[in-house]
Amino acid sequence: MTGHDEGEAAMRVVVTGATGNIGTSTLRALAADPGVTAVTGLARRDPGRAAAPDEGGEKVEWAEADVTDTDLVPLMRGADAVVHLAWLFQPTHRPAVTWDANAVGSARVFDAAARAGVPALVYSSSVGAYSPGPKDRPVDESWPTHGWPGAAYSREKAYVERLLDTFEAAHPDRRVVRIRPGFVFERQTAAEQRRLFAGPLLPGRLARPGLIPAVPDLPGLRLQALHSADAGEAFRLAVTGGVSGDARGAFNIAADPVIDAAELADMLGARTVRLPARGVRAALAAAWRLHLVPASPGLLDLALRVPLMDTSRAREQLGWTPRHTAREAITEFLDGLRTGAGRDTPPLSPGTGGPARAREFVTGIGRKP
């Protein structure tokens, strides 16, 4: 754990999207750093005092803020760093809504950080920002970040990368860090991720080994994952400057091993079945159009095209080493699916979907946020 020298100035950090998957882990990592004395967690829905003991304790104060319309400058003034994690995945059937939150909202966050005089900006990009790339070798942070045009998530992540290019050119005195995680899992995020991507029709008990007979082996199904706690630690290191104290630029983060159909089948006690990607995509597209699942077929296209990432730079310059394997992160997630696990924040709470997941049906499964 990279710490601070005795007598070093204490830090105040503002975190957008603080109640989500990576946000809660980032809050806990920052609160555990003795050099960070105060963290302001921004979220559209204030979790209140109920979340305080788990999400950073007394170091954390909460503020209700929406990146699309709240005046963020007063909330950021006097901060030593801003960590931008806020992101809207749904509604996939209304891309203008996610664009407003993710692209325009990010622009507002960066502008507020500049006007508030914040010296360090840390942004959560994604493997999804990368252009299609190889699955047989890892690429470093110089791989193009033009995204995959068929997925709104990827288009938005790629666009925000261009916003950061402009921000860096206009503010060379600011330290800017882009963290590009793989797929992030842990036990307590299962309720949210099931709600966002699988929808209310998926029985969580199916995640038990032995109940799923087969895992589709699709061309290109090779992904990188990591535990949310390890992602939070990477963001803490980015805030505090990493090994040199002045870390900047892009950093890939992911854990070993690479996850493919064989790994998933082994975790689930299933066998693999080779299927054409076109057929699986057609089935997913039909289910999405009928509002049976919230995840769009573009997300499958993206998953099959994202490159494998080289994480050497994060290990060498941030001093980051994941404590969990990718397999451990996914195993925890599957356990969380079976038990309906979550956290005491609005995005992660199992109760957010309503009794018997009724609220998920009412919102149209991907039609409304």
Contacts in CASP RR format, 6 or more apart in sequence:
PFRMAT RR
TARGET T0000
AUTHOR 0000-0000-0000
METHOD contacts of the structure
MODEL  1
MTGHDEGEAAMRVVVTGATGNIGTSTLRALAADPGVTAVTGLARRDPGRA
AAPDEGGEKVEWAEADVTDTDLVPLMRGADAVVHLAWLFQPTHRPAVTWD
ANAVGSARVFDAAARAGVPALVYSSSVGAYSPGPKDRPVDESWPTHGWPG
AAYSREKAYVERLLDTFEAAHPDRRVVRIRPGFVFERQTAAEQRRLFAGP
LLPGRLARPGLIPAVPDLPGLRLQALHSADAGEAFRLAVTGGVSGDARGA
FNIAADPVIDAAELADMLGARTVRLPARGVRAALAAAWRLHLVPASPGLL
DLALRVPLMDTSRAREQLGWTPRHTAREAITEFLDGLRTGAGRDTPPLSP
GTGGPARAREFVTGIGRKP
1 32 0 8 1.000
1 33 0 8 1.000
1 233 0 8 1.000
2 237 0 8 1.000
2 240 0 8 1.000
2 241 0 8 1.000
2 242 0 8 1.000
2 243 0 8 1.000
2 319 0 8 1.000
3 33 0 8 1.000
3 34 0 8 1.000
3 35 0 8 1.000
3 240 0 8 1.000
4 33 0 8 1.000
4 34 0 8 1.000
4 35 0 8 1.000
4 240 0 8 1.000
8 35 0 8 1.000
9 80 0 8 1.000
10 35 0 8 1.000
10 36 0 8 1.000
10 37 0 8 1.000
10 38 0 8 1.000
11 35 0 8 1.000
11 36 0 8 1.000
11 37 0 8 1.000
11 38 0 8 1.000
11 80 0 8 1.000
11 81 0 8 1.000
11 239 0 8 1.000
11 240 0 8 1.000
12 36 0 8 1.000
12 37 0 8 1.000
12 38 0 8 1.000
12 39 0 8 1.000
12 40 0 8 1.000
12 78 0 8 1.000
12 79 0 8 1.000
12 80 0 8 1.000
13 30 0 8 1.000
13 36 0 8 1.000
13 38 0 8 1.000
13 39 0 8 1.000
13 40 0 8 1.000
13 79 0 8 1.000
13 80 0 8 1.000
13 81 0 8 1.000
13 82 0 8 1.000
13 83 0 8 1.000
13 239 0 8 1.000
14 39 0 8 1.000
14 40 0 8 1.000
14 41 0 8 1.000
14 42 0 8 1.000
14 75 0 8 1.000
14 76 0 8 1.000
14 79 0 8 1.000
14 81 0 8 1.000
14 82 0 8 1.000
14 83 0 8 1.000
14 118 0 8 1.000
15 23 0 8 1.000
15 26 0 8 1.000
15 27 0 8 1.000
15 30 0 8 1.000
15 39 0 8 1.000
15 40 0 8 1.000
15 41 0 8 1.000
15 42 0 8 1.000
15 82 0 8 1.000
15 83 0 8 1.000
15 85 0 8 1.000
16 41 0 8 1.000
16 42 0 8 1.000
16 43 0 8 1.000
16 65 0 8 1.000
16 67 0 8 1.000
16 82 0 8 1.000
16 83 0 8 1.000
16 84 0 8 1.000
16 85 0 8 1.000
16 86 0 8 1.000
16 109 0 8 1.000
17 23 0 8 1.000
17 41 0 8 1.000
17 42 0 8 1.000
17 43 0 8 1.000
17 85 0 8 1.000
17 86 0 8 1.000
17 87 0 8 1.000
18 24 0 8 1.000
18 26 0 8 1.000
18 27 0 8 1.000
18 41 0 8 1.000
18 42 0 8 1.000
18 43 0 8 1.000
18 55 0 8 1.000
18 60 0 8 1.000
18 62 0 8 1.000
18 85 0 8 1.000
19 41 0 8 1.000
19 43 0 8 1.000
19 45 0 8 1.000
19 47 0 8 1.000
19 51 0 8 1.000
19 55 0 8 1.000
19 345 0 8 1.000
19 346 0 8 1.000
19 347 0 8 1.000
19 348 0 8 1.000
20 43 0 8 1.000
20 85 0 8 1.000
20 189 0 8 1.000
20 192 0 8 1.000
20 345 0 8 1.000
20 347 0 8 1.000
20 348 0 8 1.000
21 184 0 8 1.000
21 186 0 8 1.000
21 189 0 8 1.000
21 192 0 8 1.000
21 193 0 8 1.000
21 228 0 8 1.000
21 347 0 8 1.000
21 348 0 8 1.000
22 85 0 8 1.000
22 124 0 8 1.000
22 181 0 8 1.000
22 184 0 8 1.000
22 228 0 8 1.000
22 231 0 8 1.000
22 232 0 8 1.000
22 235 0 8 1.000
23 85 0 8 1.000
23 232 0 8 1.000
24 51 0 8 1.000
24 54 0 8 1.000
24 55 0 8 1.000
24 188 0 8 1.000
24 228 0 8 1.000
24 343 0 8 1.000
24 345 0 8 1.000
24 348 0 8 1.000
25 186 0 8 1.000
25 228 0 8 1.000
25 229 0 8 1.000
25 231 0 8 1.000
25 232 0 8 1.000
25 233 0 8 1.000
26 83 0 8 1.000
26 85 0 8 1.000
26 231 0 8 1.000
26 232 0 8 1.000
26 235 0 8 1.000
26 236 0 8 1.000
27 39 0 8 1.000
27 41 0 8 1.000
27 55 0 8 1.000
27 56 0 8 1.000
27 60 0 8 1.000
28 54 0 8 1.000
28 55 0 8 1.000
28 56 0 8 1.000
28 229 0 8 1.000
28 232 0 8 1.000
29 229 0 8 1.000
29 232 0 8 1.000
29 233 0 8 1.000
29 235 0 8 1.000
29 236 0 8 1.000
30 36 0 8 1.000
30 39 0 8 1.000
30 56 0 8 1.000
30 59 0 8 1.000
30 235 0 8 1.000
30 236 0 8 1.000
30 239 0 8 1.000
31 39 0 8 1.000
31 56 0 8 1.000
31 57 0 8 1.000
31 59 0 8 1.000
31 60 0 8 1.000
32 56 0 8 1.000
32 236 0 8 1.000
33 236 0 8 1.000
33 240 0 8 1.000
35 240 0 8 1.000
36 59 0 8 1.000
36 236 0 8 1.000
36 239 0 8 1.000
36 240 0 8 1.000
37 59 0 8 1.000
38 59 0 8 1.000
38 61 0 8 1.000
39 56 0 8 1.000
39 59 0 8 1.000
39 60 0 8 1.000
39 61 0 8 1.000
40 60 0 8 1.000
40 61 0 8 1.000
40 62 0 8 1.000
40 63 0 8 1.000
40 75 0 8 1.000
40 79 0 8 1.000
41 60 0 8 1.000
41 61 0 8 1.000
41 62 0 8 1.000
41 63 0 8 1.000
42 62 0 8 1.000
42 63 0 8 1.000
42 64 0 8 1.000
42 65 0 8 1.000
42 67 0 8 1.000
42 72 0 8 1.000
42 75 0 8 1.000
42 86 0 8 1.000
43 62 0 8 1.000
43 63 0 8 1.000
43 64 0 8 1.000
43 65 0 8 1.000
43 86 0 8 1.000
43 345 0 8 1.000
43 346 0 8 1.000
44 64 0 8 1.000
44 65 0 8 1.000
44 66 0 8 1.000
44 86 0 8 1.000
44 346 0 8 1.000
45 64 0 8 1.000
45 346 0 8 1.000
45 347 0 8 1.000
46 62 0 8 1.000
46 63 0 8 1.000
46 64 0 8 1.000
47 55 0 8 1.000
47 62 0 8 1.000
47 344 0 8 1.000
47 345 0 8 1.000
47 346 0 8 1.000
48 62 0 8 1.000
50 344 0 8 1.000
51 62 0 8 1.000
51 343 0 8 1.000
51 344 0 8 1.000
51 345 0 8 1.000
52 58 0 8 1.000
52 60 0 8 1.000
52 62 0 8 1.000
54 343 0 8 1.000
54 344 0 8 1.000
55 343 0 8 1.000
55 345 0 8 1.000
63 75 0 8 1.000
65 72 0 8 1.000
65 75 0 8 1.000
67 86 0 8 1.000
67 101 0 8 1.000
67 105 0 8 1.000
67 106 0 8 1.000
67 108 0 8 1.000
67 109 0 8 1.000
68 100 0 8 1.000
68 101 0 8 1.000
68 104 0 8 1.000
68 105 0 8 1.000
68 108 0 8 1.000
71 112 0 8 1.000
72 108 0 8 1.000
72 109 0 8 1.000
72 112 0 8 1.000
72 113 0 8 1.000
72 116 0 8 1.000
73 112 0 8 1.000
73 115 0 8 1.000
73 116 0 8 1.000
74 116 0 8 1.000
75 112 0 8 1.000
76 82 0 8 1.000
76 112 0 8 1.000
76 113 0 8 1.000
76 116 0 8 1.000
76 117 0 8 1.000
76 118 0 8 1.000
77 116 0 8 1.000
77 117 0 8 1.000
78 116 0 8 1.000
78 117 0 8 1.000
78 118 0 8 1.000
79 116 0 8 1.000
79 118 0 8 1.000
80 118 0 8 1.000
80 119 0 8 1.000
80 120 0 8 1.000
81 118 0 8 1.000
81 119 0 8 1.000
81 120 0 8 1.000
81 121 0 8 1.000
81 122 0 8 1.000
81 239 0 8 1.000
82 109 0 8 1.000
82 113 0 8 1.000
82 118 0 8 1.000
82 120 0 8 1.000
82 121 0 8 1.000
82 122 0 8 1.000
83 122 0 8 1.000
83 123 0 8 1.000
83 124 0 8 1.000
83 235 0 8 1.000
83 238 0 8 1.000
83 239 0 8 1.000
84 106 0 8 1.000
84 109 0 8 1.000
84 110 0 8 1.000
84 121 0 8 1.000
84 122 0 8 1.000
84 123 0 8 1.000
84 124 0 8 1.000
85 124 0 8 1.000
85 235 0 8 1.000
86 101 0 8 1.000
86 105 0 8 1.000
86 109 0 8 1.000
87 101 0 8 1.000
87 102 0 8 1.000
87 124 0 8 1.000
88 97 0 8 1.000
88 98 0 8 1.000
88 101 0 8 1.000
88 102 0 8 1.000
88 369 0 8 1.000
89 98 0 8 1.000
89 153 0 8 1.000
89 196 0 8 1.000
89 197 0 8 1.000
90 98 0 8 1.000
90 196 0 8 1.000
90 294 0 8 1.000
90 366 0 8 1.000
90 368 0 8 1.000
90 369 0 8 1.000
91 97 0 8 1.000
91 98 0 8 1.000
91 294 0 8 1.000
91 363 0 8 1.000
91 366 0 8 1.000
91 367 0 8 1.000
91 368 0 8 1.000
91 369 0 8 1.000
92 98 0 8 1.000
92 152 0 8 1.000
92 288 0 8 1.000
92 294 0 8 1.000
92 295 0 8 1.000
92 296 0 8 1.000
92 299 0 8 1.000
92 366 0 8 1.000
93 291 0 8 1.000
93 366 0 8 1.000
93 367 0 8 1.000
94 367 0 8 1.000
94 368 0 8 1.000
95 152 0 8 1.000
97 369 0 8 1.000
98 152 0 8 1.000
98 153 0 8 1.000
98 156 0 8 1.000
99 152 0 8 1.000
99 156 0 8 1.000
102 156 0 8 1.000
102 157 0 8 1.000
102 160 0 8 1.000
103 156 0 8 1.000
103 159 0 8 1.000
103 160 0 8 1.000
103 163 0 8 1.000
106 123 0 8 1.000
106 160 0 8 1.000
106 163 0 8 1.000
107 163 0 8 1.000
110 121 0 8 1.000
110 163 0 8 1.000
110 164 0 8 1.000
110 167 0 8 1.000
113 121 0 8 1.000
113 174 0 8 1.000
114 167 0 8 1.000
114 170 0 8 1.000
114 171 0 8 1.000
114 174 0 8 1.000
118 174 0 8 1.000
119 173 0 8 1.000
119 174 0 8 1.000
119 175 0 8 1.000
120 174 0 8 1.000
120 175 0 8 1.000
120 176 0 8 1.000
120 177 0 8 1.000
120 239 0 8 1.000
120 241 0 8 1.000
121 167 0 8 1.000
121 174 0 8 1.000
121 175 0 8 1.000
121 176 0 8 1.000
121 177 0 8 1.000
122 176 0 8 1.000
122 177 0 8 1.000
122 178 0 8 1.000
122 179 0 8 1.000
122 235 0 8 1.000
122 238 0 8 1.000
122 239 0 8 1.000
123 160 0 8 1.000
123 164 0 8 1.000
123 176 0 8 1.000
123 177 0 8 1.000
123 178 0 8 1.000
123 179 0 8 1.000
124 179 0 8 1.000
124 181 0 8 1.000
124 235 0 8 1.000
125 145 0 8 1.000
125 157 0 8 1.000
125 160 0 8 1.000
125 161 0 8 1.000
125 178 0 8 1.000
125 179 0 8 1.000
125 180 0 8 1.000
125 250 0 8 1.000
126 153 0 8 1.000
126 157 0 8 1.000
126 180 0 8 1.000
126 181 0 8 1.000
126 182 0 8 1.000
127 180 0 8 1.000
127 181 0 8 1.000
127 182 0 8 1.000
127 183 0 8 1.000
127 224 0 8 1.000
127 252 0 8 1.000
127 254 0 8 1.000
127 306 0 8 1.000
127 307 0 8 1.000
127 309 0 8 1.000
128 147 0 8 1.000
128 148 0 8 1.000
128 151 0 8 1.000
128 153 0 8 1.000
128 154 0 8 1.000
128 157 0 8 1.000
128 158 0 8 1.000
128 180 0 8 1.000
128 302 0 8 1.000
128 306 0 8 1.000
129 145 0 8 1.000
129 147 0 8 1.000
129 154 0 8 1.000
129 157 0 8 1.000
129 158 0 8 1.000
129 160 0 8 1.000
129 161 0 8 1.000
129 180 0 8 1.000
130 139 0 8 1.000
130 143 0 8 1.000
130 144 0 8 1.000
130 145 0 8 1.000
130 147 0 8 1.000
130 180 0 8 1.000
130 306 0 8 1.000
130 307 0 8 1.000
130 309 0 8 1.000
131 143 0 8 1.000
131 144 0 8 1.000
131 145 0 8 1.000
131 146 0 8 1.000
131 147 0 8 1.000
131 148 0 8 1.000
131 307 0 8 1.000
132 147 0 8 1.000
132 148 0 8 1.000
132 305 0 8 1.000
132 306 0 8 1.000
132 307 0 8 1.000
133 139 0 8 1.000
133 143 0 8 1.000
133 305 0 8 1.000
133 306 0 8 1.000
133 307 0 8 1.000
134 307 0 8 1.000
134 308 0 8 1.000
135 220 0 8 1.000
135 222 0 8 1.000
135 307 0 8 1.000
135 308 0 8 1.000
136 308 0 8 1.000
137 308 0 8 1.000
138 307 0 8 1.000
138 308 0 8 1.000
138 309 0 8 1.000
138 310 0 8 1.000
138 311 0 8 1.000
139 307 0 8 1.000
139 308 0 8 1.000
139 309 0 8 1.000
139 310 0 8 1.000
140 252 0 8 1.000
140 309 0 8 1.000
140 310 0 8 1.000
140 312 0 8 1.000
140 313 0 8 1.000
141 180 0 8 1.000
141 249 0 8 1.000
141 250 0 8 1.000
141 251 0 8 1.000
141 252 0 8 1.000
141 313 0 8 1.000
143 307 0 8 1.000
145 157 0 8 1.000
145 158 0 8 1.000
145 161 0 8 1.000
146 158 0 8 1.000
147 154 0 8 1.000
147 155 0 8 1.000
147 157 0 8 1.000
147 158 0 8 1.000
147 302 0 8 1.000
148 154 0 8 1.000
148 155 0 8 1.000
148 298 0 8 1.000
148 301 0 8 1.000
148 302 0 8 1.000
148 305 0 8 1.000
148 306 0 8 1.000
149 155 0 8 1.000
150 298 0 8 1.000
150 301 0 8 1.000
150 302 0 8 1.000
151 296 0 8 1.000
151 298 0 8 1.000
151 299 0 8 1.000
151 301 0 8 1.000
151 302 0 8 1.000
152 296 0 8 1.000
153 299 0 8 1.000
153 302 0 8 1.000
154 302 0 8 1.000
161 178 0 8 1.000
164 176 0 8 1.000
164 178 0 8 1.000
167 174 0 8 1.000
167 176 0 8 1.000
168 174 0 8 1.000
168 176 0 8 1.000
175 241 0 8 1.000
175 246 0 8 1.000
175 247 0 8 1.000
175 248 0 8 1.000
176 248 0 8 1.000
176 249 0 8 1.000
177 238 0 8 1.000
177 241 0 8 1.000
177 247 0 8 1.000
177 248 0 8 1.000
177 249 0 8 1.000
177 250 0 8 1.000
177 251 0 8 1.000
178 249 0 8 1.000
178 250 0 8 1.000
178 251 0 8 1.000
179 231 0 8 1.000
179 234 0 8 1.000
179 235 0 8 1.000
179 238 0 8 1.000
179 250 0 8 1.000
179 251 0 8 1.000
179 253 0 8 1.000
180 250 0 8 1.000
180 251 0 8 1.000
180 252 0 8 1.000
180 253 0 8 1.000
180 309 0 8 1.000
181 226 0 8 1.000
181 231 0 8 1.000
181 234 0 8 1.000
181 253 0 8 1.000
181 254 0 8 1.000
182 223 0 8 1.000
182 224 0 8 1.000
182 225 0 8 1.000
182 226 0 8 1.000
182 252 0 8 1.000
182 253 0 8 1.000
182 254 0 8 1.000
182 309 0 8 1.000
183 223 0 8 1.000
183 224 0 8 1.000
183 225 0 8 1.000
183 226 0 8 1.000
184 225 0 8 1.000
184 226 0 8 1.000
184 227 0 8 1.000
184 228 0 8 1.000
184 231 0 8 1.000
184 329 0 8 1.000
185 193 0 8 1.000
185 225 0 8 1.000
185 226 0 8 1.000
185 227 0 8 1.000
185 228 0 8 1.000
185 329 0 8 1.000
185 330 0 8 1.000
185 332 0 8 1.000
185 333 0 8 1.000
186 227 0 8 1.000
186 228 0 8 1.000
186 229 0 8 1.000
186 329 0 8 1.000
186 332 0 8 1.000
186 333 0 8 1.000
187 332 0 8 1.000
187 333 0 8 1.000
187 335 0 8 1.000
187 336 0 8 1.000
187 341 0 8 1.000
187 342 0 8 1.000
188 228 0 8 1.000
188 336 0 8 1.000
188 341 0 8 1.000
188 342 0 8 1.000
188 343 0 8 1.000
188 348 0 8 1.000
189 228 0 8 1.000
189 333 0 8 1.000
189 342 0 8 1.000
189 343 0 8 1.000
189 348 0 8 1.000
190 333 0 8 1.000
190 334 0 8 1.000
190 335 0 8 1.000
190 336 0 8 1.000
190 337 0 8 1.000
190 339 0 8 1.000
190 340 0 8 1.000
190 341 0 8 1.000
190 342 0 8 1.000
191 336 0 8 1.000
191 340 0 8 1.000
191 341 0 8 1.000
191 342 0 8 1.000
191 348 0 8 1.000
191 349 0 8 1.000
191 350 0 8 1.000
191 351 0 8 1.000
191 352 0 8 1.000
192 342 0 8 1.000
192 347 0 8 1.000
192 348 0 8 1.000
192 352 0 8 1.000
193 333 0 8 1.000
194 202 0 8 1.000
194 204 0 8 1.000
194 337 0 8 1.000
194 340 0 8 1.000
195 294 0 8 1.000
195 352 0 8 1.000
195 353 0 8 1.000
195 357 0 8 1.000
195 360 0 8 1.000
196 294 0 8 1.000
196 295 0 8 1.000
197 293 0 8 1.000
197 294 0 8 1.000
197 295 0 8 1.000
197 299 0 8 1.000
198 293 0 8 1.000
198 294 0 8 1.000
198 295 0 8 1.000
199 293 0 8 1.000
199 294 0 8 1.000
199 357 0 8 1.000
199 360 0 8 1.000
199 365 0 8 1.000
200 353 0 8 1.000
200 357 0 8 1.000
200 360 0 8 1.000
200 361 0 8 1.000
200 365 0 8 1.000
201 292 0 8 1.000
201 293 0 8 1.000
204 337 0 8 1.000
204 338 0 8 1.000
204 340 0 8 1.000
205 211 0 8 1.000
205 338 0 8 1.000
206 212 0 8 1.000
207 268 0 8 1.000
207 334 0 8 1.000
207 335 0 8 1.000
207 336 0 8 1.000
207 337 0 8 1.000
207 338 0 8 1.000
208 338 0 8 1.000
209 267 0 8 1.000
209 268 0 8 1.000
209 269 0 8 1.000
209 270 0 8 1.000
210 268 0 8 1.000
210 269 0 8 1.000
210 270 0 8 1.000
211 268 0 8 1.000
212 268 0 8 1.000
212 269 0 8 1.000
212 270 0 8 1.000
213 270 0 8 1.000
213 271 0 8 1.000
214 265 0 8 1.000
214 270 0 8 1.000
214 271 0 8 1.000
214 272 0 8 1.000
214 273 0 8 1.000
215 261 0 8 1.000
215 264 0 8 1.000
215 265 0 8 1.000
215 268 0 8 1.000
215 270 0 8 1.000
215 271 0 8 1.000
215 272 0 8 1.000
215 273 0 8 1.000
216 261 0 8 1.000
216 272 0 8 1.000
216 273 0 8 1.000
216 275 0 8 1.000
216 280 0 8 1.000
217 260 0 8 1.000
217 261 0 8 1.000
217 262 0 8 1.000
217 272 0 8 1.000
217 273 0 8 1.000
217 274 0 8 1.000
217 275 0 8 1.000
218 261 0 8 1.000
218 275 0 8 1.000
218 276 0 8 1.000
218 277 0 8 1.000
218 280 0 8 1.000
218 304 0 8 1.000
219 276 0 8 1.000
219 277 0 8 1.000
219 304 0 8 1.000
220 277 0 8 1.000
220 304 0 8 1.000
220 305 0 8 1.000
221 260 0 8 1.000
221 261 0 8 1.000
221 303 0 8 1.000
221 304 0 8 1.000
222 258 0 8 1.000
222 259 0 8 1.000
222 260 0 8 1.000
222 308 0 8 1.000
223 258 0 8 1.000
223 259 0 8 1.000
223 260 0 8 1.000
223 303 0 8 1.000
223 306 0 8 1.000
224 254 0 8 1.000
224 255 0 8 1.000
224 258 0 8 1.000
224 259 0 8 1.000
224 308 0 8 1.000
224 309 0 8 1.000
224 326 0 8 1.000
225 254 0 8 1.000
225 255 0 8 1.000
225 259 0 8 1.000
225 326 0 8 1.000
225 329 0 8 1.000
225 330 0 8 1.000
226 253 0 8 1.000
226 254 0 8 1.000
226 255 0 8 1.000
226 322 0 8 1.000
226 324 0 8 1.000
226 326 0 8 1.000
226 329 0 8 1.000
227 255 0 8 1.000
227 322 0 8 1.000
227 323 0 8 1.000
227 324 0 8 1.000
227 328 0 8 1.000
227 329 0 8 1.000
227 332 0 8 1.000
228 329 0 8 1.000
229 323 0 8 1.000
229 324 0 8 1.000
230 253 0 8 1.000
230 255 0 8 1.000
230 320 0 8 1.000
230 322 0 8 1.000
230 323 0 8 1.000
230 324 0 8 1.000
230 329 0 8 1.000
231 253 0 8 1.000
233 320 0 8 1.000
233 323 0 8 1.000
234 251 0 8 1.000
234 253 0 8 1.000
234 314 0 8 1.000
234 318 0 8 1.000
234 320 0 8 1.000
237 247 0 8 1.000
237 318 0 8 1.000
237 319 0 8 1.000
237 320 0 8 1.000
238 247 0 8 1.000
238 251 0 8 1.000
238 318 0 8 1.000
241 247 0 8 1.000
241 318 0 8 1.000
242 317 0 8 1.000
242 318 0 8 1.000
242 319 0 8 1.000
243 316 0 8 1.000
243 317 0 8 1.000
243 318 0 8 1.000
243 319 0 8 1.000
244 317 0 8 1.000
247 317 0 8 1.000
247 318 0 8 1.000
250 313 0 8 1.000
251 311 0 8 1.000
251 313 0 8 1.000
251 314 0 8 1.000
251 317 0 8 1.000
251 318 0 8 1.000
251 320 0 8 1.000
252 309 0 8 1.000
252 310 0 8 1.000
252 311 0 8 1.000
252 313 0 8 1.000
252 314 0 8 1.000
253 311 0 8 1.000
253 314 0 8 1.000
253 320 0 8 1.000
253 322 0 8 1.000
254 309 0 8 1.000
254 311 0 8 1.000
254 322 0 8 1.000
254 326 0 8 1.000
255 322 0 8 1.000
255 324 0 8 1.000
255 325 0 8 1.000
255 326 0 8 1.000
255 329 0 8 1.000
256 325 0 8 1.000
256 326 0 8 1.000
257 263 0 8 1.000
257 325 0 8 1.000
257 326 0 8 1.000
257 327 0 8 1.000
258 308 0 8 1.000
258 326 0 8 1.000
259 326 0 8 1.000
259 327 0 8 1.000
259 330 0 8 1.000
261 272 0 8 1.000
262 272 0 8 1.000
263 327 0 8 1.000
264 270 0 8 1.000
264 330 0 8 1.000
265 271 0 8 1.000
265 272 0 8 1.000
267 327 0 8 1.000
267 330 0 8 1.000
267 331 0 8 1.000
267 334 0 8 1.000
268 334 0 8 1.000
277 300 0 8 1.000
277 304 0 8 1.000
280 300 0 8 1.000
281 297 0 8 1.000
281 300 0 8 1.000
281 301 0 8 1.000
284 293 0 8 1.000
284 295 0 8 1.000
284 297 0 8 1.000
284 300 0 8 1.000
285 297 0 8 1.000
287 293 0 8 1.000
288 294 0 8 1.000
288 295 0 8 1.000
288 296 0 8 1.000
288 297 0 8 1.000
291 364 0 8 1.000
291 365 0 8 1.000
291 366 0 8 1.000
291 367 0 8 1.000
292 365 0 8 1.000
293 365 0 8 1.000
294 365 0 8 1.000
294 366 0 8 1.000
311 320 0 8 1.000
314 320 0 8 1.000
315 321 0 8 1.000
324 332 0 8 1.000
335 341 0 8 1.000
336 342 0 8 1.000
340 350 0 8 1.000
341 350 0 8 1.000
342 348 0 8 1.000
342 349 0 8 1.000
342 350 0 8 1.000
343 349 0 8 1.000
346 352 0 8 1.000
352 359 0 8 1.000
353 359 0 8 1.000
353 360 0 8 1.000
354 360 0 8 1.000
363 369 0 8 1.000
END
